[in-house]
Amino acid sequence: MVISVVITEKTTTVASNVSADALRNIFMIVLKAGSDKTTFNHPVLINSSGDYLDEFKTLSTVVKESINAIFNNYESTQLHLVNAEEDSSAIDEKDDKTLILDAIANLEQINELDLGVLVIPEFSGLKDSSDPTDTGKAQAIRTAVFNAAESLTKKKKWMHYANVATTSNTPALASTEAKLYKSQRGHSALFYGGVMYSDQVVPMSVIAAAIAVRSTST
């Protein structure tokens, strides 16, 4: 299902008590977020919007504002950042698709992860770095990442929220792209549009994840 919504959110922090069985975890895969090797492909718990500054120094603007939006929506969220990055000593530099797929594969190997929602804020802008204008190659990259995320969340019994491509900027184009993705058991949901937050459009998939976490609290 594709949701077509663009709204402006007031930056008011919402707080409430959290029940023991509430959904509190968001796992956010981010690209090349810093050189701290302890964060590579491994979930790092972030407790507030300012808690990531030391380990994640090179976050993109959309990721930074996604983090801010999540905590302003619900401050008790347990947000786990997963830095999709490789050792700088590697001979061959990996492209963004490979970095994300490696991060997903690593999450799949970790057994003691609680119930959560997987989001990749930069998903909608993924392109082929060698040919960024080729929309076919860009779609193939997004499809591969979506399928891997769907597989992960199916095995973990998580949810996966994603946005259609930034170039799918009309309801008709979004609906066309949505037909390329499959989620037989509904572990993945696809969104269109976003929330204007501090002059940056935060993907609706991120906002939906924040709302899902808040809505299970009491």
Buried (B, 14 or more C-beta within 10 A) or exposed (E): EBBEEEEEBEEEEEEEEBEEEBBBBBBBBBBBBBBBEEBBBBBBEBEEBEBBEEBBEEBBEBBBBBBBBBBBBBBBBBBBBBBBBBEEEEEEEBBBBBBBBBBBEBBBEEEEBEBBBBBBBBBBBBBBEEEEEEBEBBBBBBBBBBBBBBBBBBEBEBBBBBBBBBBBEEEEBBBEBBEEBEBEEEBBBBBBBBBEBEEBBBBBBBBBBBBBBBEBBE
